[in-house]
């Protein structure tokens, strides 16, 4: 609940601290005393749009702090946790409005955003009035309110989970179907390419090996003729080796006849013959090394051409052809397996949709029963509020093919204010006074279900007579047994039922006016209610009537 509201330099309020309690608190005062300013200040702390005009004249800035005492499991605390904000103790919303139009936001004394403050504020406070365009008159919230009335939280959660699972199945099916269809369009190309590359059977590094072999054979072919010429000179018919060998033998025979004369010549010639033998042997070895098979060279060149042609065709390096073949083969396998997987996903999606349909249909039945009960509960409140000729309708439509996370139902609160007239949406049909009473009847029917812990009613009793005002007071008091209720009122019948009564007053000179608020004791309450009954001139009869109202309501409580 709202436990404290502190206001500094907002419009006519210079300094104000109000401690609220549970139950029904009313705020009364003469017209222009500043009741609307108080609500504007509270709205500012709840995330309403800032306005430099709210700052008190002459002040550099205004400030509003609202302190809330809520249980540990309240949704507002989850919002704090989700945004990494401290949630120990009270929840404190503080808004600083500067005279130049800027605002600063603090949640539990930590700088924050207006959007976050607004989200927390909505979870803590609802403000209702004749011109309210939020909360109950927001058609988008009617389904949530009906679910809160019926206690369908488990079924709504199950419906959301079934919807998310079904949508996930549909998305996975769509992705896989697109992949299968794309693969199917390329299937013929893939099969031909895989067959071609399988027959080619490219091996990693094969291009480099073939190129090396080819280059060696080409180089060997170029020098083979020179080596052959050397072979012919050294070993052919005109080889000088036989003549040199014969000469060496003759000189060796003659060297014995003339000792020392031919020894060096014979030795040198012998060494030359040995060198020539070595040269001849080396040439023969080189000649054997340069031998090549023209067919082998042709095969290597053909293989290189085939590999490089496939490389150009598939736009990948030769060394990647084997990997490409394997990838294409996998794609073909996926295509074949994908058809089976596609059928599995189709079955899964149908099963998930059927499960959702069952859950949503069950939730729809519960909602239809809750709609009947809610209509009866609201209709029971209308006669006392002088709306006995009116009709409250839960407009209900279900579209099984329009599957939503929230179910298949569209729900909106409609009314018919008089027999024979056309029914229509609550906001469009009801007048200001009627709207406020419909809202009150709804809140009473809903009690604390789907409600913020603090409800603020801004002059919803305007323009109604004594009996209706008393009925409004009764219902506000009933609401206050479950949630905290604050009511700005002009009706003495409402004020008399309050647990706490605040008087809002304006004081000061014509140059400097300020608004104050004070909690009243029993005697002050009697005088204020007498003023509300009689107007400016309070009569003894008015005081007596006020005393009677307070006494009767004290007895009723």
ABEGO torsion letter per residue (X at the ends): XBABBBBBGBEABABBBBBBBBEBBBBBEBBGAGAAAAAAAAAAAAGBBBBAAABBBGBABBBBBBBBBBBAABAAAAAAAAAGBBABEBBBBBBBBBAAGBBBBBBGGBBBBAAAAAAAAAAABBBBBAABABEAABAAAAAAAAAAAAGAAAAAAAAAAAAAAAAAAAAAAAAAAAAAAAAAAAAAAAAAAAAAAAAAGBBBGAAAAAAAAAAAAAAAAAAAAAAAAAAAAAABAABAAAAAAAAAAAAAAAAAABBGAAAAAAAAAAAAAAAAAAAAAAAAAAAAAABBBAAAAAAAAAAAAAAAAAAAAAGBBAAAAAAAAAAAAAAAAAAAAAAAAAAAAAAAAAAAAAAAAAAAAAAAAAAAAAAAAAAAAAAAAAAAAGAAABBBBBBBBBBAABBBAAEABBBBBBBBABBGBBBBBAAAABBAAAAAAAAAAAAAAAEABGBBABBBBBGAABGBBAAAAAAAAAAAAAAAAABBBBBBBABAAAAAABABBBBBBBBEBAABBBBBBBBBBAAAAAAAAAAAAAEABBBAAAAAAAAAAAAAAAAAX
